[in-house]
Amino acid sequence: MSSSLVSQSRSERCRALLIAVFVLLASLVLAARPVSAVTDHALVIGPNQACCWNLNHGWGLNSTHGYPNFQGQAYWTYSNGQSTDSYFQWSRAAEPTPFGDFHNVNVYVWVPNWDANATVTYVVIDGPRNQHLISVAQANFNGWVFLGTFDLTLNGSWGGITVTVSDRTQQCWHCAFVGASHLELDWSG
């Protein structure tokens, strides 16, 4: 083998390694969000909290891989193809305090870094009771994923929010995993 082929192959390997490192770092930057559970303008709800989330049958518990810092609880279930069998839901009916401007609330979900590789649809019901469908390829994310900015008011006051993810996916039955952990409402505007 000539030395130019050997050096070219080393060069290509180095380039491939640098690209892989860049992609990893870029994904971490995209997923990076503050991890404080409660601030004067944000609220995080999910496992290990008394209210505001529930699930039905079919979900397994991961004691790690969730919020915060991939150390908290997360749940997983198998994909179920084009029909829904299991769901995980976050819901906040009570108005968060301190009061803020809830007309433009940024909503994020925490995608666990394990058992979360399906393409799922998050169903957001906002304050005026509008339904929004947001598709997320969970395999492309770890940590906070931005779902959108929503109006959480109804007739001038707090209207609440419900976000649901289910095992209905774009993958076949039992060939992928759906992960769920926490939801963040950020009304910092």
C-alpha positions as CSV (number, residue, x, y, z in Angstrom):
1,M,0.0,0.0,0.0
2,S,1.4,3.4,-0.9
3,S,2.0,6.0,1.8
4,S,-0.4,8.5,0.1
5,L,-3.2,6.0,0.4
6,V,-2.4,5.3,4.1
7,S,-2.2,9.1,4.9
8,Q,-5.3,9.7,2.9
9,S,-7.2,7.0,4.8
10,R,-5.9,8.5,8.2
11,S,-6.9,11.9,7.0
12,E,-10.4,10.7,6.1
13,R,-10.7,9.0,9.4
14,C,-9.7,12.2,11.2
15,R,-12.2,14.1,9.2
16,A,-14.9,11.6,10.0
17,L,-14.1,11.8,13.7
18,L,-14.1,15.6,13.7
19,I,-17.5,15.6,11.9
20,A,-18.9,13.1,14.5
21,V,-17.6,15.3,17.3
22,F,-19.1,18.4,15.7
23,V,-22.5,16.7,15.2
24,L,-22.5,15.5,18.9
25,L,-21.6,19.0,20.2
26,A,-24.2,20.6,17.9
27,S,-26.9,18.3,19.2
28,L,-25.9,19.1,22.8
29,V,-26.1,22.9,22.1
30,L,-29.5,22.5,20.4
31,A,-30.9,20.6,23.3
32,A,-29.3,22.8,26.0
33,R,-31.8,24.5,28.2
34,P,-31.6,25.7,31.8
35,V,-32.4,22.9,34.2
36,S,-33.9,24.8,37.1
37,A,-37.3,23.4,37.9
38,V,-39.0,26.6,39.1
39,T,-38.1,30.2,38.4
40,D,-40.1,33.4,38.5
41,H,-41.1,32.8,34.9
42,A,-41.0,29.1,34.3
43,L,-42.5,25.9,35.6
44,V,-41.4,22.3,35.1
45,I,-43.9,19.5,35.6
46,G,-43.5,15.7,35.4
47,P,-42.4,12.6,37.4
48,N,-41.6,13.0,41.1
49,Q,-44.2,15.8,41.4
50,A,-47.6,15.5,43.1
51,C,-49.7,17.0,40.3
52,C,-50.0,17.7,36.7
53,W,-49.0,14.6,34.9
54,N,-50.4,11.1,34.4
55,L,-50.0,8.0,32.2
56,N,-52.0,4.9,31.5
57,H,-50.9,1.3,31.2
58,G,-47.9,0.1,29.1
59,W,-45.2,2.5,30.4
60,G,-41.9,1.3,31.9
61,L,-40.0,3.4,34.4
62,N,-36.4,4.4,33.9
63,S,-35.0,5.7,37.2
64,T,-32.5,7.8,35.2
65,H,-32.3,9.4,31.8
66,G,-34.9,12.1,32.6
67,Y,-35.0,15.7,33.8
68,P,-32.8,17.1,35.3
69,N,-29.4,16.4,33.7
70,F,-30.5,12.9,32.6
71,Q,-30.6,11.9,36.2
72,G,-34.3,12.1,36.9
73,Q,-37.2,9.7,36.2
74,A,-38.3,9.0,32.6
75,Y,-40.8,6.6,31.2
76,W,-40.8,4.5,28.0
77,T,-43.2,2.4,26.0
78,Y,-43.0,0.5,22.7
79,S,-44.3,2.1,19.5
80,N,-47.7,0.9,18.5
81,G,-47.8,1.8,14.8
82,Q,-50.8,3.8,13.6
83,S,-53.1,3.1,16.6
84,T,-53.0,4.5,20.2
85,D,-52.8,2.2,23.2
86,S,-50.7,4.0,25.8
87,Y,-50.3,7.8,26.5
88,F,-48.4,10.1,28.8
89,Q,-50.0,13.4,29.6
90,W,-48.9,16.7,31.2
91,S,-51.8,19.0,32.3
92,R,-51.8,22.3,34.2
93,A,-55.2,23.6,35.1
94,A,-54.1,25.8,38.1
95,E,-52.5,29.2,37.3
96,P,-48.8,29.3,38.0
97,T,-47.5,31.9,40.4
98,P,-46.1,34.5,40.2
99,F,-48.5,35.6,37.5
100,G,-47.0,36.4,34.2
101,D,-48.0,37.1,30.6
102,F,-49.5,33.8,29.5
103,H,-50.3,34.9,26.0
104,N,-46.9,33.8,24.6
105,V,-45.7,30.8,26.6
106,N,-42.8,28.7,25.2
107,V,-43.4,25.0,25.7
108,Y,-40.6,22.4,25.9
109,V,-40.6,18.6,26.5
110,W,-37.7,16.7,27.9
111,V,-36.7,13.8,25.6
112,P,-34.8,11.1,27.6
113,N,-31.5,10.0,26.4
114,W,-32.5,6.3,26.5
115,D,-35.5,4.4,25.2
116,A,-36.7,7.4,23.0
117,N,-36.1,6.9,19.3
118,A,-39.6,7.0,17.8
119,T,-41.1,9.7,15.7
120,V,-44.1,10.9,17.8
121,T,-46.8,13.5,17.7
122,Y,-47.2,15.8,20.7
123,V,-50.8,17.0,21.0
124,V,-51.0,20.4,22.6
125,I,-54.3,21.8,23.8
126,D,-53.8,25.5,24.6
127,G,-55.7,28.0,26.7
128,P,-58.4,28.8,24.1
129,R,-58.7,25.0,23.5
130,N,-57.0,24.9,20.1
131,Q,-55.3,21.7,19.2
132,H,-51.8,21.7,17.8
133,L,-50.0,18.6,16.5
134,I,-46.2,18.7,16.7
135,S,-44.1,15.9,15.2
136,V,-40.8,15.1,16.9
137,A,-38.2,12.5,15.8
138,Q,-37.1,11.7,19.4
139,A,-34.0,9.9,18.0
140,N,-32.6,13.3,17.0
141,F,-32.9,14.9,20.5
142,N,-31.8,14.5,24.1
143,G,-33.0,17.0,26.7
144,W,-35.3,19.9,26.1
145,V,-37.1,20.1,22.8
146,F,-39.1,23.3,21.8
147,L,-42.7,22.5,20.8
148,G,-43.7,26.0,20.2
149,T,-45.1,29.2,21.7
150,F,-48.8,29.1,22.7
151,D,-51.5,31.3,24.2
152,L,-52.5,29.8,27.5
153,T,-55.2,32.3,28.3
154,L,-59.0,31.9,28.0
155,N,-61.3,35.0,28.1
156,G,-58.4,37.1,29.5
157,S,-57.3,34.8,32.4
158,W,-55.4,31.5,32.7
159,G,-56.8,28.9,30.4
160,G,-54.5,26.0,31.2
161,I,-52.6,23.5,28.9
162,T,-52.6,19.8,28.2
163,V,-49.8,18.1,26.3
164,T,-50.1,14.4,25.4
165,V,-47.7,12.0,23.7
166,S,-48.7,8.4,22.9
167,D,-47.4,5.2,21.4
168,R,-49.0,6.0,18.1
169,T,-45.9,6.6,15.9
170,Q,-44.6,6.5,12.4
171,Q,-42.8,3.3,13.2
172,C,-44.2,-0.2,13.1
173,W,-45.6,-2.1,16.2
174,H,-42.9,-2.6,18.8
175,C,-39.9,-1.6,16.6
176,A,-39.1,1.7,18.4
177,F,-39.4,3.3,21.8
178,V,-41.4,6.4,22.9
179,G,-39.8,8.3,25.8
180,A,-41.4,10.8,28.2
181,S,-40.2,12.8,31.2
182,H,-41.0,16.5,31.9
183,L,-42.7,19.5,30.4
184,E,-41.5,23.1,30.8
185,L,-43.7,26.2,30.5
186,D,-41.7,29.4,30.1
187,W,-43.5,32.7,30.1
188,S,-40.4,34.9,30.2
189,G,-41.5,36.3,26.9
